[in-house]
Amino acid sequence: MAIGATKLCRSLFHFHYSLHQISSIHSITSSQTLEESIKAAVESKTYQKIPDLLISLEGTCLNPNPFSFLSTFPQNLRTQVVDEILQSFIPLRPRSRPQIAYACLLSFTLQSPNPLPLALAILQRTLRSGCIPVPQTHLLLSSAWLSRRRQSHSVSNILSEMQSIGYYPDCGTCNYLISSLCAIDQLVEAVIVLKSMGQVGCIPDLEGYGSVIGAMCAMRRTTNATELMKEMVAKIGLTPRQGTVLNLVAALRAKKEIWKAVEMIEFLEGEDFNAGFASYESVLEGCLACHEFVLAGKVVMGMTARGFIPYIGVRQKVVEGLANLGEWKLALAVRQRFADLRS
């Protein structure tokens, strides 16, 4: 019985090993056939066949990249071919049909010598088609970008190079670049890109500011985040998203900078921005956690003036805290405000 079991195990092992070899050979053959098919489509300029060729092998490991043959093309010819491919994809429906093709083209280009500005053009077409680049794109794009920046090229010059191949920078492309830089903690560079967008005709928007402020909050760089929030509102005239305000308030609370959190809410209110119940409640809870009951009382007065009523447990803690400090006048004013609101 033991000998039989041993033979059975060996047989199963060889069987699985053979299956693995067959699968690997099939994968290699499929990849080679795919690259040859795409190369034939490029040579015949029947670019619209490419998305369907890639979809037919979806789920298969596309390694090597099916556009690797483009590496044998001179730089100018490669740029021309990729541009023709991108333009041919525009009328395709659904717009997401070339998603795999975009991903492969972008990955190949970003790992090629001199990837910019062509990679930015591919990224732009990807985003405009409603497709989301694969996560690895953040690292590849950031690396390519920083490599060019180390060569003493300005942000505006690099972005303007897109015009040399028939494309123009837009907010979507810049915002994705900013989020990529934030993803690898290159916040200083992200801010430089954000503030240079206007030089190439792109007005910074909520997406770009939100990415940088969110990344700064995650790293507890509250001073920088606060300054950027004020710039966004007072200088650019943008209305921040509630989520961005909440992130900043949470970061200030985490650093026990509750006075700055209150000042931020007051600043936003002064700019005619409704901070919202959640932001007020978070700041109020932060005041209580730091035993800043007088400050909490003032927050309550501003909060209720907006028609927001704190949760009952929070209301009780504010009144009790003020009473324990002997701040009877403010405690009574707060209590009366709750009564006026029939709470």
N, C-alpha and C positions, 0 to 999 in steps of 0.2 A: 504493500500500500504506500509506504514512504517513497519507494523508488518511482512508483506511478505518479505520485503527487509531484515529485521533483521534475519528472519529464514533462508533466502538464504545465508547470510553472515556466520551464524553459521554452516550451512551445508557444505559450502566451506571450512571453517576452519577445521572442523572435517575430511573432505575428505583429505586435504593437510597433516594434522597431521598423519592420517592413512598411507598415502603414505610414509611419512618420516619414520615412524616406520617400515614399510615393507622393505624400502630401507636399513635401518640400520640393520635389522635382516638378510637380504640377504647378506649384506657386511660382517657381522660377520660370517655367515655360510660359505661364500665363502672363507674367510681368514682361518677358521678352516680346511675346506676341503683341501685348498691349502697346509697348513702346514703338514697335514696328508699325502698328496700325495708326498710331497718332502721328508718327513721322510721315507716313504716306498721306494722311489727311492734310498735314502742313505743306507737303510738296505739291499736292494738287489744289491747295487753298480751299479745301472743303472743311473749313474750321468748325462749322456747326455740327459736324459728326462727332467731334471730340467729347462733349458732355455725355452722349449716349454710350460711347465706348467705355468711358470711366464708370458710368452707372452700372453697366453690365458686369463689372467686376467689383462692385461695392462690397466691402467687408473683407476683400483680399488685401493682404499687406502690399502696399504700393512701394516696394523697395527693390530696386532703385527707383527714383522718381521717374515717372513715365515721360517727363520732358527733359531728361538728362542729355538727350542727343543735341539739344540746343547749345550745349556748352562748346560744341565744335564750330558753331557759327561765329563769325566776327561780331564784335559788340554792336555795330550799327545795324547789321542784318538781324541780329537777335532782337533788338529793340523794335525794329520794323515788324517782324513776324508776331511778336507778343502783342503789339498794338493792334495788328490786323485781327488777331484772335479775340482780343477784348472787344473790339468794335463789332465783330460778327456775333458775339453773345448778346448784345443789347436787345435785339428784337425777340429773342427766345422767350417762350412762355411754358410753364411758369418761370418767373425770373430767377428762382432758386435752382433751376435745372443745371446750370454750370457750376454749382457750388464746389463739387470735388475738383473740377478743373481749375477754378480760382485758387483753391487751397494748394494744389500741386504746383501751379505756376508761381504762387507767392513764396512757397517754401523753397522751390528751386532757385528763384531769383535772389532771395535774401541770403542764400548760402553760396552765391556766385560772387566773383570779383566785381567790384563797383556796382553794388545792387541798387543804389539810388541814382536817379529819381524813378527808375522803372518800377521798383517795388512799391513806391507810393502810388503810382498810377494803377497798379493791379489792386492794391488795397482799396483805393477809391472806388473802382468798379465793383469790387466785392461788396463793399458797404452799401453802395447805391442799389445793388440788386436785392438788398434785404438779407444778405447772407452774413453770418458771423464767422470771422476767421478762427481757425483752431487755436487753442490756448498757447501752443508753443510759439505762435506768431509774436506775442508780446516780447519774449526774450530775443528772438531773432531780429525783430525790428529795432529794438532798443540797442542791441549790439552794433547793428549796421549804422544806426544814427550816431551813436557816440563815437564810433570809429571815424566818421566824417567830421564830426565836431572837433576831434583831436587834431585834425589837419588844419585847424584855424579857419574853418568855414563858418560863416554866420548862419543863424537859423533862417533868416529871410532868404539868403542866397541858396541854401539847400532846397527850401520849399519852392523858390522861384524857378529852379532848374526843371520842374515839372513842365513848364511852358515850352521848353526846348523840344519836348516830345509830344506836344499837342494837348497837354492837360493843365489844369489850373488848381492850385490848392483850394480846399474848402474846409468848412468847420468839422465835418465828419472825419476827414482824414487827419486833421490836426488833433482832434479830440482823442482819436484812437492812439495816436502817437503819444499824447500826454498820458493816457491811461497806461500805456505800455511802460513808459518811464516810471510812473508811480508804482507799477507792479514790481519793479526791481529796486525800489527805494531811491530812485534818482530824482528826488523832489526839487532840488535846485534847478536842474535842467528842465524839468517839467514846467516850472514857473517861468523860466526864460522863454520856452516855446509859447506858453500861454500869453505872455506879454509881447511877443513878437508877431503874433497872428495878424494884428492890424496892419503891419508893414507889407503883407502880401494880400491885403484885401479881405481878410477874414475877421469878423467881429467876434471876440470871445463870448461864449454863451454859458448857460447854466451847466451844460454837460462838462465842459472843460474845467470851470471853476469848482464844480461839485467833486470831480475826480481828485483834484489837488487838495482841496480842503478835507475831503474824506480821508485821503492818505496821510495828511498831516495830523489829523485827529487820531488816527490809528497808531501813529508814532508818538503821540502826546506832544506834538509841537504846537501847543495851543496859542502861543504868541503869534507865530507866523499865520496860523489858521484864522485867528481873529483879525489880523491886519488884512488878509486877503478877503475875508467876508465883508469888511467895511469898504474895501476898494470896489468889490463887486457891486455893492448896493449904492454907495454914494457917488462913485466915479463913473462906473459903467451903466448904472441905472437898472440893474437886473434885480428881480425879485427872487430871493433864494427859495429853494424847495424846503418844505417842512422837514424832510429827512436830513437835509444838510444842516439845518439849524439844530435839530435834535442831536446829531453827531457831535457838533461843536459843544453844545451844552453838556453832553455826557462826558466829553474829554475834559472839560473844565472842572466838572464835578469830580472826576477821577483824580485830578491833581489838587483837589480841595481849593480851587480858585473860584469859589462861589461868588465873590464880589464881582469878578470879571464876567461871570455868567449873567449876573443881574444887569451889569452895565451893557452887555451885548443885547439883552432883551430890550432895555430902555432905548438903546441906539436904533434898533430895528423899528420899534414903535414910533420913535421920532421921525423915521423915514417913511411913515405911513404904511409899514408892513405889519400885518396881523401875525404875531408870533405863533398863535394857535394854542389850544388848551394843553396839548402834550408838552410843549416847550415850557410853558408856565408851570405846569405841575412838576416837571423834572427839576426846574430851578428851585421851586418851593421845597420840594423834598430834600434837595441839596442843602438848603438853608437850615432845615431842621436837623439834618445829619451833622452839620457843623455847629449846631447850637447857636446859630445866628437868628435868634427869634425876632429881634427888632427888624432886621433885614427881611425876614419872612413876612412880618406884618406889612411892610411896605410893598412887598411883592403881591400880597393878597389884595391890597387896595388897588393896585394897577390891574391885577387879574380880573377882579370883580367889575372894574370899570369897563372892561371889555365884554362883560356878561358871562365870564367863566366862573364857575363855582367849584372850589376844591372838593375833593372827596371828604366825607364826614370825619374820618379818622384824622386826616391832615388838618382839618378845621379845628378840631379839638386840641390837637398838639400845639397849634399856633397860639390859640387863646390861653391855654394853660402855661405855655412857655413865657408868654408876655406877663402873665399874672405873677409867676414865680420870680420874675425879674423886677417886679414892682412897676412895670410899664402899664399902669392901669388905664391911662388915657387912650393909648394906642389899642390896648386890649378891648376896651369898650367900643372904640371906633370900628374895629374889625368885626366885633360881635354884632354891632348895629348894622354894618354893611350886609352881613349874612341875613339878618332879620329883614332888611329892606328888600332883599332878593327872595324873601320867603323860603329860605333854606332851613 
